[in-house]
Amino acid sequence: MSNDPFAIVRGFEMAVAEYTGAPFVVSTTSCTMGLLIACAWWRFRYGPCLVSMPKLSYLGVPASILNAGLSVKFHEEDWQGEYRLLGTDIWDSARRFTSGMYRQGQIQVTSHHWAKILPLGQGGCILLDDQIAAATMRKMRFDGRTEGCPADMDEVLYPSWHAIMTPETAAHGLMKLSVLPKHNVDLARSDYPDLSQLEAFRG
């Protein structure tokens, strides 16, 4: 038996990858944190850009965009389940989780809040097919560190976050995923506020 407590986290990521069809999965503490990491990686890789998103959505999404150093604007969109952050290849997939959902060449971020399709109380997953990006995001969720490398021997390349999914949450996820139906219907949209009218997100 492995004495690595995070082996269960990697096991959960592999199970999510098999279920969704994503070649790589990076788990995090929440969908919001996953979006922040994905947006920060996008800025790190491509530089600052303007991101357009639906004005009716969860307020953590524009907060993540801004906190990653990108700019945000809003548009009208009648979305269901997921939507793309225009200007990037990142998707907010918080209200979708079903088999084969991964879109090739994209970065989709799922939510595992207690009210979502795979409810774990908290947690999120970044689905992608870029191995280098996945490795970078793994470091970004772990204070910039390399998993398994002693702290005094590691090289930290950029500011990051402490956002690793706990082994307990991952174990819960493996149990829930083992009985999750193959196909799931998107969750209905919530009564989201008009984000364009909130002071925090005005130009």
C-alpha positions as CSV (number, residue, x, y, z in Angstrom):
1,M,0.0,0.0,0.0
2,S,1.3,3.5,-0.9
3,N,2.0,5.9,2.0
4,D,1.5,8.8,-0.4
5,P,-1.8,10.5,0.7
6,F,-2.1,12.2,-2.6
7,A,-2.1,9.0,-4.6
8,I,-5.9,8.9,-4.0
9,V,-6.1,12.4,-5.5
10,R,-4.3,11.2,-8.6
11,G,-6.6,8.2,-8.7
12,F,-9.6,10.5,-8.7
13,E,-8.2,12.6,-11.5
14,M,-7.6,9.5,-13.6
15,A,-11.2,8.4,-13.0
16,V,-12.6,11.8,-14.0
17,A,-10.4,11.7,-17.1
18,E,-11.8,8.3,-18.1
19,Y,-15.4,9.4,-17.4
20,T,-15.2,12.8,-19.3
21,G,-12.8,11.8,-22.1
22,A,-10.2,14.4,-21.1
23,P,-6.6,13.3,-21.5
24,F,-5.5,15.3,-18.4
25,V,-7.4,16.4,-15.2
26,V,-6.1,18.7,-12.6
27,S,-8.3,18.8,-9.4
28,T,-8.6,21.9,-7.2
29,T,-10.4,23.0,-4.1
30,S,-13.3,24.6,-6.2
31,C,-14.5,25.5,-9.7
32,T,-13.7,29.1,-8.9
33,M,-10.1,28.2,-8.0
34,G,-9.9,26.1,-11.2
35,L,-11.0,29.0,-13.3
36,L,-8.5,31.3,-11.6
37,I,-5.7,28.9,-12.2
38,A,-6.7,28.4,-15.9
39,C,-7.0,32.1,-16.5
40,A,-3.7,32.8,-14.8
41,W,-2.1,30.1,-16.9
42,W,-3.6,31.7,-20.0
43,R,-2.1,35.1,-19.1
44,F,1.2,33.4,-18.3
45,R,1.2,31.7,-21.7
46,Y,-0.4,34.3,-24.0
47,G,-0.3,37.6,-22.1
48,P,-3.2,39.9,-21.0
49,C,-6.4,39.8,-22.9
50,L,-10.0,40.9,-22.8
51,V,-12.4,38.1,-21.8
52,S,-16.1,38.3,-22.6
53,M,-18.6,36.2,-20.7
54,P,-22.4,36.0,-20.1
55,K,-23.6,38.8,-17.8
56,L,-25.9,36.2,-16.0
57,S,-23.5,33.9,-14.2
58,Y,-21.8,33.2,-10.9
59,L,-19.9,36.2,-9.6
60,G,-16.8,34.1,-8.9
61,V,-16.2,33.8,-12.6
62,P,-15.4,37.5,-13.4
63,A,-13.6,37.7,-10.1
64,S,-11.3,34.9,-11.2
65,I,-10.7,36.5,-14.6
66,L,-9.7,39.8,-12.9
67,N,-7.7,38.2,-10.2
68,A,-5.7,36.4,-12.9
69,G,-4.7,39.7,-14.4
70,L,-7.1,39.6,-17.4
71,S,-9.8,42.1,-18.2
72,V,-13.5,41.3,-18.4
73,K,-16.6,42.5,-20.3
74,F,-20.1,41.0,-20.5
75,H,-22.5,40.0,-23.2
76,E,-25.9,38.5,-23.6
77,E,-26.0,34.7,-23.9
78,D,-28.7,32.1,-23.3
79,W,-26.3,29.4,-22.1
80,Q,-27.0,26.0,-20.7
81,G,-24.6,23.8,-18.7
82,E,-21.4,25.6,-19.8
83,Y,-20.2,28.5,-21.7
84,R,-16.8,29.7,-23.2
85,L,-14.9,32.6,-21.8
86,L,-14.5,34.4,-25.2
87,G,-11.0,35.5,-26.0
88,T,-9.7,32.2,-24.5
89,D,-10.2,28.4,-24.8
90,I,-11.5,28.2,-21.2
91,W,-15.0,27.1,-20.4
92,D,-17.0,27.5,-17.2
93,S,-18.6,24.0,-17.1
94,A,-19.9,24.3,-13.5
95,R,-23.4,23.1,-14.4
96,R,-22.4,20.2,-16.7
97,F,-20.8,16.9,-15.8
98,T,-21.4,13.9,-18.0
99,S,-19.5,11.1,-19.8
100,G,-17.6,12.1,-22.9
101,M,-18.1,15.9,-22.2
102,Y,-14.6,17.0,-23.0
103,R,-14.1,19.3,-26.0
104,Q,-10.9,18.6,-27.8
105,G,-8.4,21.5,-27.6
106,Q,-10.3,23.3,-24.8
107,I,-9.9,23.8,-21.1
108,Q,-13.1,23.0,-19.2
109,V,-13.5,23.6,-15.5
110,T,-16.1,21.6,-13.6
111,S,-17.7,22.1,-10.2
112,H,-18.2,19.6,-7.4
113,H,-20.0,21.8,-5.0
114,W,-22.7,20.0,-3.0
115,A,-25.4,21.2,-5.3
116,K,-23.8,20.0,-8.5
117,I,-24.0,16.7,-10.5
118,L,-21.0,15.1,-8.8
119,P,-21.5,16.6,-5.3
120,L,-18.5,16.4,-3.0
121,G,-19.2,19.4,-0.8
122,Q,-16.4,21.3,-2.5
123,G,-13.9,20.8,-5.3
124,G,-13.4,21.4,-9.0
125,C,-11.5,19.8,-11.9
126,I,-9.7,21.3,-14.9
127,L,-10.1,19.2,-18.0
128,L,-7.5,19.6,-20.8
129,D,-5.4,17.9,-23.4
130,D,-2.2,19.9,-23.1
131,Q,0.4,17.9,-21.1
132,I,2.7,20.9,-20.5
133,A,-0.3,23.1,-19.4
134,A,-1.5,20.4,-17.1
135,A,1.9,20.1,-15.5
136,T,2.1,23.8,-15.0
137,M,-1.4,24.0,-13.5
138,R,-0.4,21.2,-11.1
139,K,2.3,23.5,-9.8
140,M,0.1,26.5,-9.7
141,R,-2.4,24.8,-7.4
142,F,0.5,23.7,-5.1
143,D,2.2,27.0,-4.2
144,G,4.3,26.8,-7.3
145,R,5.9,23.6,-6.0
146,T,6.6,20.3,-7.8
147,E,4.7,17.5,-6.1
148,G,7.2,15.0,-4.5
149,C,10.1,17.4,-4.6
150,P,11.6,18.6,-1.3
151,A,10.8,22.3,-0.7
152,D,14.4,23.3,-0.3
153,M,15.4,21.7,-3.6
154,D,12.4,22.9,-5.7
155,E,12.4,25.9,-8.1
156,V,9.3,28.1,-7.9
157,L,8.8,30.0,-11.1
158,Y,5.7,32.1,-10.5
159,P,3.3,33.1,-7.8
160,S,0.7,30.4,-7.2
161,W,-2.0,29.2,-4.8
162,H,-2.6,26.6,-2.2
163,A,-5.5,24.8,-3.8
164,I,-4.9,21.0,-3.8
165,M,-8.0,18.8,-3.4
166,T,-7.7,16.9,-0.2
167,P,-7.4,13.1,-0.2
168,E,-10.6,12.9,1.8
169,T,-12.5,14.8,-0.9
170,A,-10.9,12.7,-3.7
171,A,-11.9,9.5,-1.9
172,H,-15.5,10.7,-1.6
173,G,-15.3,11.6,-5.3
174,L,-14.2,8.1,-6.3
175,M,-17.1,6.5,-4.4
176,K,-19.6,8.9,-5.9
177,L,-18.2,8.6,-9.4
178,S,-18.4,4.8,-9.3
179,V,-22.3,5.0,-9.1
180,L,-22.8,8.2,-11.2
181,P,-25.0,7.6,-14.3
182,K,-23.2,7.6,-17.7
183,H,-25.2,10.5,-19.0
184,N,-26.4,13.4,-16.9
185,V,-28.7,16.3,-17.8
186,D,-27.3,19.8,-17.4
187,L,-28.4,21.6,-14.3
188,A,-30.8,24.5,-14.8
189,R,-29.4,28.0,-14.6
190,S,-29.7,29.7,-11.2
191,D,-31.2,33.1,-10.6
192,Y,-27.9,34.8,-11.3
193,P,-27.5,38.6,-10.9
194,D,-26.6,40.8,-13.8
195,L,-22.9,41.0,-13.2
196,S,-22.5,44.0,-15.5
197,Q,-24.4,46.0,-12.9
198,L,-22.3,45.1,-9.9
199,E,-19.8,47.8,-8.8
200,A,-17.0,45.2,-8.5
201,F,-17.0,44.5,-12.3
202,R,-17.7,47.9,-13.8
203,G,-14.9,49.2,-16.1
